[in-house]
Amino acid sequence: MKSYSTLLLDLDGTLFDFGSTERIALKKLFNHISLEINEENRRIYHEVNLLCWQDYEQGIISMERLKVKRFEDFLAVLGLKWNAKELSELFIEYLSEEGIVIDGSISTLEKLKKNYKLVLITNGIASVQRGRLKDSNTEHFFDSLVISEEIGYQKPDKRFFDVALSMADSTREECLVIGDGLSSDIKGGRESGIDTLYLHLNTPCLANEGDYTYEAGSYAEVLKLLEK
Ligand SMILES: [Mg+2]
């Protein structure tokens, strides 16, 4: 492996368990509007949310719009008459309270921190990501936090990575992107000329060779690759 000095790390699905965070926040939200907490209602939310995120990552809608639109669409499907903006604010508050990390991620960060500059790169809502970092007491691992809502660009946009390099005070050659997102982290890194490590925890490697520079299926494999 080439020698890198800076790791650009994705948050959700790479270090943090967003699925569990979202599940808890949705439960609180459904309780608030007296909606039955069941798989069907969850599925409806996941579907409209996914479509909104796809539009956001393609630059079709803004983050501000995403936050509210997903609840407008959700309420429309269910035929409910709540205020989407209010629900959005409440949901964001619930999400920001749950910093649930993936097993083994903290010890991995501790080990990597000894030899690398760590920079967080995340497509997310700033208050949610910052709240979860605080709740999990992990903010101190990172030299900088690059959050799409704050910088105005999102992965895989090349401009997101340009800002990340400048915030990391590192060159392309010094950096390695580590993430689970093929369409965000890996595509973005590749198109920006930054090497990538595709992390697929508990899932098979879904990418084609040539899409990524390296791949790993566990934190142990990541540490082995990055041993110095
Ligand atoms: Mg991710």
Residues whose N, C-alpha, C, O or C-beta is under 5 A from the ligand:
A	BS01	MG	D10 D12 G13 T14 D180 G181
